[in-house]
Amino acid sequence: MILITLNGEKVGVSPGTTLGQLLESMHEPHAPDKIVEVNRQFIHSKNYAGCILRENDVVEVIYLCFGG
């Protein structure tokens, strides 16, 4: 098990876990109203499957609000 920080909380994930797998486990759909950062770098949704999480990575899922 490796430790990452997800939205400010320490979370354990299996070694080799991808960002896509993490988001699926959170039941997060691929949607245009969210931005995902790993270590303060934006990750495009097409790269979720190839982004392997490492010990002490910091993942932030940021939800955008649209309206008038």
Phi and psi restraints in degrees (range 20) as a CNS / XPLOR table:
assign (resid 1 and name C) (resid 2 and name N)
       (resid 2 and name CA) (resid 2 and name C) 1.0 -115.2 20.0 2
assign (resid 2 and name N) (resid 2 and name CA)
       (resid 2 and name C) (resid 3 and name N) 1.0 153.7 20.0 2
assign (resid 2 and name C) (resid 3 and name N)
       (resid 3 and name CA) (resid 3 and name C) 1.0 -102.6 20.0 2
assign (resid 3 and name N) (resid 3 and name CA)
       (resid 3 and name C) (resid 4 and name N) 1.0 132.6 20.0 2
assign (resid 3 and name C) (resid 4 and name N)
       (resid 4 and name CA) (resid 4 and name C) 1.0 -125.7 20.0 2
assign (resid 4 and name N) (resid 4 and name CA)
       (resid 4 and name C) (resid 5 and name N) 1.0 168.7 20.0 2
assign (resid 4 and name C) (resid 5 and name N)
       (resid 5 and name CA) (resid 5 and name C) 1.0 -109.9 20.0 2
assign (resid 5 and name N) (resid 5 and name CA)
       (resid 5 and name C) (resid 6 and name N) 1.0 122.8 20.0 2
assign (resid 5 and name C) (resid 6 and name N)
       (resid 6 and name CA) (resid 6 and name C) 1.0 -117.7 20.0 2
assign (resid 6 and name N) (resid 6 and name CA)
       (resid 6 and name C) (resid 7 and name N) 1.0 112.2 20.0 2
assign (resid 6 and name C) (resid 7 and name N)
       (resid 7 and name CA) (resid 7 and name C) 1.0 50.4 20.0 2
assign (resid 7 and name N) (resid 7 and name CA)
       (resid 7 and name C) (resid 8 and name N) 1.0 43.2 20.0 2
assign (resid 7 and name C) (resid 8 and name N)
       (resid 8 and name CA) (resid 8 and name C) 1.0 87.1 20.0 2
assign (resid 8 and name N) (resid 8 and name CA)
       (resid 8 and name C) (resid 9 and name N) 1.0 -2.7 20.0 2
assign (resid 8 and name C) (resid 9 and name N)
       (resid 9 and name CA) (resid 9 and name C) 1.0 -114.0 20.0 2
assign (resid 9 and name N) (resid 9 and name CA)
       (resid 9 and name C) (resid 10 and name N) 1.0 136.8 20.0 2
assign (resid 9 and name C) (resid 10 and name N)
       (resid 10 and name CA) (resid 10 and name C) 1.0 -70.6 20.0 2
assign (resid 10 and name N) (resid 10 and name CA)
       (resid 10 and name C) (resid 11 and name N) 1.0 131.9 20.0 2
assign (resid 10 and name C) (resid 11 and name N)
       (resid 11 and name CA) (resid 11 and name C) 1.0 -136.9 20.0 2
assign (resid 11 and name N) (resid 11 and name CA)
       (resid 11 and name C) (resid 12 and name N) 1.0 140.0 20.0 2
assign (resid 11 and name C) (resid 12 and name N)
       (resid 12 and name CA) (resid 12 and name C) 1.0 -95.1 20.0 2
assign (resid 12 and name N) (resid 12 and name CA)
       (resid 12 and name C) (resid 13 and name N) 1.0 133.7 20.0 2
assign (resid 12 and name C) (resid 13 and name N)
       (resid 13 and name CA) (resid 13 and name C) 1.0 -132.7 20.0 2
assign (resid 13 and name N) (resid 13 and name CA)
       (resid 13 and name C) (resid 14 and name N) 1.0 159.4 20.0 2
assign (resid 13 and name C) (resid 14 and name N)
       (resid 14 and name CA) (resid 14 and name C) 1.0 -72.0 20.0 2
assign (resid 14 and name N) (resid 14 and name CA)
       (resid 14 and name C) (resid 15 and name N) 1.0 144.7 20.0 2
assign (resid 14 and name C) (resid 15 and name N)
       (resid 15 and name CA) (resid 15 and name C) 1.0 -56.5 20.0 2
assign (resid 15 and name N) (resid 15 and name CA)
       (resid 15 and name C) (resid 16 and name N) 1.0 139.1 20.0 2
assign (resid 15 and name C) (resid 16 and name N)
       (resid 16 and name CA) (resid 16 and name C) 1.0 89.2 20.0 2
assign (resid 16 and name N) (resid 16 and name CA)
       (resid 16 and name C) (resid 17 and name N) 1.0 -2.2 20.0 2
assign (resid 16 and name C) (resid 17 and name N)
       (resid 17 and name CA) (resid 17 and name C) 1.0 -64.1 20.0 2
assign (resid 17 and name N) (resid 17 and name CA)
       (resid 17 and name C) (resid 18 and name N) 1.0 133.6 20.0 2
assign (resid 17 and name C) (resid 18 and name N)
       (resid 18 and name CA) (resid 18 and name C) 1.0 -94.1 20.0 2
assign (resid 18 and name N) (resid 18 and name CA)
       (resid 18 and name C) (resid 19 and name N) 1.0 163.3 20.0 2
assign (resid 18 and name C) (resid 19 and name N)
       (resid 19 and name CA) (resid 19 and name C) 1.0 -59.5 20.0 2
assign (resid 19 and name N) (resid 19 and name CA)
       (resid 19 and name C) (resid 20 and name N) 1.0 -40.1 20.0 2
assign (resid 19 and name C) (resid 20 and name N)
       (resid 20 and name CA) (resid 20 and name C) 1.0 -59.8 20.0 2
assign (resid 20 and name N) (resid 20 and name CA)
       (resid 20 and name C) (resid 21 and name N) 1.0 -42.8 20.0 2
assign (resid 20 and name C) (resid 21 and name N)
       (resid 21 and name CA) (resid 21 and name C) 1.0 -65.5 20.0 2
assign (resid 21 and name N) (resid 21 and name CA)
       (resid 21 and name C) (resid 22 and name N) 1.0 -40.5 20.0 2
assign (resid 21 and name C) (resid 22 and name N)
       (resid 22 and name CA) (resid 22 and name C) 1.0 -60.4 20.0 2
assign (resid 22 and name N) (resid 22 and name CA)
       (resid 22 and name C) (resid 23 and name N) 1.0 -47.2 20.0 2
assign (resid 22 and name C) (resid 23 and name N)
       (resid 23 and name CA) (resid 23 and name C) 1.0 -63.9 20.0 2
assign (resid 23 and name N) (resid 23 and name CA)
       (resid 23 and name C) (resid 24 and name N) 1.0 -38.7 20.0 2
assign (resid 23 and name C) (resid 24 and name N)
       (resid 24 and name CA) (resid 24 and name C) 1.0 -62.8 20.0 2
assign (resid 24 and name N) (resid 24 and name CA)
       (resid 24 and name C) (resid 25 and name N) 1.0 -40.9 20.0 2
assign (resid 24 and name C) (resid 25 and name N)
       (resid 25 and name CA) (resid 25 and name C) 1.0 -66.1 20.0 2
assign (resid 25 and name N) (resid 25 and name CA)
       (resid 25 and name C) (resid 26 and name N) 1.0 -23.4 20.0 2
assign (resid 25 and name C) (resid 26 and name N)
       (resid 26 and name CA) (resid 26 and name C) 1.0 -88.6 20.0 2
assign (resid 26 and name N) (resid 26 and name CA)
       (resid 26 and name C) (resid 27 and name N) 1.0 -0.5 20.0 2
assign (resid 26 and name C) (resid 27 and name N)
       (resid 27 and name CA) (resid 27 and name C) 1.0 60.7 20.0 2
assign (resid 27 and name N) (resid 27 and name CA)
       (resid 27 and name C) (resid 28 and name N) 1.0 40.0 20.0 2
assign (resid 27 and name C) (resid 28 and name N)
       (resid 28 and name CA) (resid 28 and name C) 1.0 -97.4 20.0 2
assign (resid 28 and name N) (resid 28 and name CA)
       (resid 28 and name C) (resid 29 and name N) 1.0 112.9 20.0 2
assign (resid 28 and name C) (resid 29 and name N)
       (resid 29 and name CA) (resid 29 and name C) 1.0 -72.7 20.0 2
assign (resid 29 and name N) (resid 29 and name CA)
       (resid 29 and name C) (resid 30 and name N) 1.0 155.8 20.0 2
assign (resid 29 and name C) (resid 30 and name N)
       (resid 30 and name CA) (resid 30 and name C) 1.0 -72.9 20.0 2
assign (resid 30 and name N) (resid 30 and name CA)
       (resid 30 and name C) (resid 31 and name N) 1.0 113.5 20.0 2
assign (resid 30 and name C) (resid 31 and name N)
       (resid 31 and name CA) (resid 31 and name C) 1.0 -140.8 20.0 2
assign (resid 31 and name N) (resid 31 and name CA)
       (resid 31 and name C) (resid 32 and name N) 1.0 149.7 20.0 2
assign (resid 31 and name C) (resid 32 and name N)
       (resid 32 and name CA) (resid 32 and name C) 1.0 -74.0 20.0 2
assign (resid 32 and name N) (resid 32 and name CA)
       (resid 32 and name C) (resid 33 and name N) 1.0 -5.3 20.0 2
assign (resid 32 and name C) (resid 33 and name N)
       (resid 33 and name CA) (resid 33 and name C) 1.0 -95.7 20.0 2
assign (resid 33 and name N) (resid 33 and name CA)
       (resid 33 and name C) (resid 34 and name N) 1.0 21.6 20.0 2
assign (resid 33 and name C) (resid 34 and name N)
       (resid 34 and name CA) (resid 34 and name C) 1.0 -142.7 20.0 2
assign (resid 34 and name N) (resid 34 and name CA)
       (resid 34 and name C) (resid 35 and name N) 1.0 147.4 20.0 2
assign (resid 34 and name C) (resid 35 and name N)
       (resid 35 and name CA) (resid 35 and name C) 1.0 -119.1 20.0 2
assign (resid 35 and name N) (resid 35 and name CA)
       (resid 35 and name C) (resid 36 and name N) 1.0 138.8 20.0 2
assign (resid 35 and name C) (resid 36 and name N)
       (resid 36 and name CA) (resid 36 and name C) 1.0 -119.6 20.0 2
assign (resid 36 and name N) (resid 36 and name CA)
       (resid 36 and name C) (resid 37 and name N) 1.0 130.1 20.0 2
assign (resid 36 and name C) (resid 37 and name N)
       (resid 37 and name CA) (resid 37 and name C) 1.0 -118.2 20.0 2
assign (resid 37 and name N) (resid 37 and name CA)
       (resid 37 and name C) (resid 38 and name N) 1.0 143.7 20.0 2
assign (resid 37 and name C) (resid 38 and name N)
       (resid 38 and name CA) (resid 38 and name C) 1.0 -124.6 20.0 2
assign (resid 38 and name N) (resid 38 and name CA)
       (resid 38 and name C) (resid 39 and name N) 1.0 120.0 20.0 2
assign (resid 38 and name C) (resid 39 and name N)
       (resid 39 and name CA) (resid 39 and name C) 1.0 53.3 20.0 2
assign (resid 39 and name N) (resid 39 and name CA)
       (resid 39 and name C) (resid 40 and name N) 1.0 44.1 20.0 2
assign (resid 39 and name C) (resid 40 and name N)
       (resid 40 and name CA) (resid 40 and name C) 1.0 67.8 20.0 2
assign (resid 40 and name N) (resid 40 and name CA)
       (resid 40 and name C) (resid 41 and name N) 1.0 18.5 20.0 2
assign (resid 40 and name C) (resid 41 and name N)
       (resid 41 and name CA) (resid 41 and name C) 1.0 -117.7 20.0 2
assign (resid 41 and name N) (resid 41 and name CA)
       (resid 41 and name C) (resid 42 and name N) 1.0 129.3 20.0 2
assign (resid 41 and name C) (resid 42 and name N)
       (resid 42 and name CA) (resid 42 and name C) 1.0 -62.4 20.0 2
assign (resid 42 and name N) (resid 42 and name CA)
       (resid 42 and name C) (resid 43 and name N) 1.0 135.3 20.0 2
assign (resid 42 and name C) (resid 43 and name N)
       (resid 43 and name CA) (resid 43 and name C) 1.0 -115.5 20.0 2
assign (resid 43 and name N) (resid 43 and name CA)
       (resid 43 and name C) (resid 44 and name N) 1.0 119.2 20.0 2
assign (resid 43 and name C) (resid 44 and name N)
       (resid 44 and name CA) (resid 44 and name C) 1.0 -68.8 20.0 2
assign (resid 44 and name N) (resid 44 and name CA)
       (resid 44 and name C) (resid 45 and name N) 1.0 145.4 20.0 2
assign (resid 44 and name C) (resid 45 and name N)
       (resid 45 and name CA) (resid 45 and name C) 1.0 -58.0 20.0 2
assign (resid 45 and name N) (resid 45 and name CA)
       (resid 45 and name C) (resid 46 and name N) 1.0 -28.8 20.0 2
assign (resid 45 and name C) (resid 46 and name N)
       (resid 46 and name CA) (resid 46 and name C) 1.0 -69.7 20.0 2
assign (resid 46 and name N) (resid 46 and name CA)
       (resid 46 and name C) (resid 47 and name N) 1.0 -13.6 20.0 2
assign (resid 46 and name C) (resid 47 and name N)
       (resid 47 and name CA) (resid 47 and name C) 1.0 -104.0 20.0 2
assign (resid 47 and name N) (resid 47 and name CA)
       (resid 47 and name C) (resid 48 and name N) 1.0 1.8 20.0 2
assign (resid 47 and name C) (resid 48 and name N)
       (resid 48 and name CA) (resid 48 and name C) 1.0 -56.9 20.0 2
assign (resid 48 and name N) (resid 48 and name CA)
       (resid 48 and name C) (resid 49 and name N) 1.0 -43.6 20.0 2
assign (resid 48 and name C) (resid 49 and name N)
       (resid 49 and name CA) (resid 49 and name C) 1.0 -67.4 20.0 2
assign (resid 49 and name N) (resid 49 and name CA)
       (resid 49 and name C) (resid 50 and name N) 1.0 -27.0 20.0 2
assign (resid 49 and name C) (resid 50 and name N)
       (resid 50 and name CA) (resid 50 and name C) 1.0 -97.2 20.0 2
assign (resid 50 and name N) (resid 50 and name CA)
       (resid 50 and name C) (resid 51 and name N) 1.0 -1.3 20.0 2
assign (resid 50 and name C) (resid 51 and name N)
       (resid 51 and name CA) (resid 51 and name C) 1.0 -91.6 20.0 2
assign (resid 51 and name N) (resid 51 and name CA)
       (resid 51 and name C) (resid 52 and name N) 1.0 99.0 20.0 2
assign (resid 51 and name C) (resid 52 and name N)
       (resid 52 and name CA) (resid 52 and name C) 1.0 -84.6 20.0 2
assign (resid 52 and name N) (resid 52 and name CA)
       (resid 52 and name C) (resid 53 and name N) 1.0 127.1 20.0 2
assign (resid 52 and name C) (resid 53 and name N)
       (resid 53 and name CA) (resid 53 and name C) 1.0 -78.5 20.0 2
assign (resid 53 and name N) (resid 53 and name CA)
       (resid 53 and name C) (resid 54 and name N) 1.0 142.5 20.0 2
assign (resid 53 and name C) (resid 54 and name N)
       (resid 54 and name CA) (resid 54 and name C) 1.0 -122.9 20.0 2
assign (resid 54 and name N) (resid 54 and name CA)
       (resid 54 and name C) (resid 55 and name N) 1.0 161.6 20.0 2
assign (resid 54 and name C) (resid 55 and name N)
       (resid 55 and name CA) (resid 55 and name C) 1.0 -48.6 20.0 2
assign (resid 55 and name N) (resid 55 and name CA)
       (resid 55 and name C) (resid 56 and name N) 1.0 132.6 20.0 2
assign (resid 55 and name C) (resid 56 and name N)
       (resid 56 and name CA) (resid 56 and name C) 1.0 70.0 20.0 2
assign (resid 56 and name N) (resid 56 and name CA)
       (resid 56 and name C) (resid 57 and name N) 1.0 11.2 20.0 2
assign (resid 56 and name C) (resid 57 and name N)
       (resid 57 and name CA) (resid 57 and name C) 1.0 -62.2 20.0 2
assign (resid 57 and name N) (resid 57 and name CA)
       (resid 57 and name C) (resid 58 and name N) 1.0 149.7 20.0 2
assign (resid 57 and name C) (resid 58 and name N)
       (resid 58 and name CA) (resid 58 and name C) 1.0 -114.4 20.0 2
assign (resid 58 and name N) (resid 58 and name CA)
       (resid 58 and name C) (resid 59 and name N) 1.0 115.0 20.0 2
assign (resid 58 and name C) (resid 59 and name N)
       (resid 59 and name CA) (resid 59 and name C) 1.0 -109.8 20.0 2
assign (resid 59 and name N) (resid 59 and name CA)
       (resid 59 and name C) (resid 60 and name N) 1.0 129.8 20.0 2
assign (resid 59 and name C) (resid 60 and name N)
       (resid 60 and name CA) (resid 60 and name C) 1.0 -123.8 20.0 2
assign (resid 60 and name N) (resid 60 and name CA)
       (resid 60 and name C) (resid 61 and name N) 1.0 126.9 20.0 2
assign (resid 60 and name C) (resid 61 and name N)
       (resid 61 and name CA) (resid 61 and name C) 1.0 -105.7 20.0 2
assign (resid 61 and name N) (resid 61 and name CA)
       (resid 61 and name C) (resid 62 and name N) 1.0 115.2 20.0 2
assign (resid 61 and name C) (resid 62 and name N)
       (resid 62 and name CA) (resid 62 and name C) 1.0 -111.9 20.0 2
assign (resid 62 and name N) (resid 62 and name CA)
       (resid 62 and name C) (resid 63 and name N) 1.0 124.3 20.0 2
assign (resid 62 and name C) (resid 63 and name N)
       (resid 63 and name CA) (resid 63 and name C) 1.0 -96.8 20.0 2
assign (resid 63 and name N) (resid 63 and name CA)
       (resid 63 and name C) (resid 64 and name N) 1.0 131.0 20.0 2
assign (resid 63 and name C) (resid 64 and name N)
       (resid 64 and name CA) (resid 64 and name C) 1.0 -91.4 20.0 2
assign (resid 64 and name N) (resid 64 and name CA)
       (resid 64 and name C) (resid 65 and name N) 1.0 143.6 20.0 2
assign (resid 64 and name C) (resid 65 and name N)
       (resid 65 and name CA) (resid 65 and name C) 1.0 -111.0 20.0 2
assign (resid 65 and name N) (resid 65 and name CA)
       (resid 65 and name C) (resid 66 and name N) 1.0 125.3 20.0 2
assign (resid 65 and name C) (resid 66 and name N)
       (resid 66 and name CA) (resid 66 and name C) 1.0 -110.6 20.0 2
assign (resid 66 and name N) (resid 66 and name CA)
       (resid 66 and name C) (resid 67 and name N) 1.0 150.3 20.0 2
assign (resid 66 and name C) (resid 67 and name N)
       (resid 67 and name CA) (resid 67 and name C) 1.0 167.7 20.0 2
assign (resid 67 and name N) (resid 67 and name CA)
       (resid 67 and name C) (resid 68 and name N) 1.0 -178.3 20.0 2
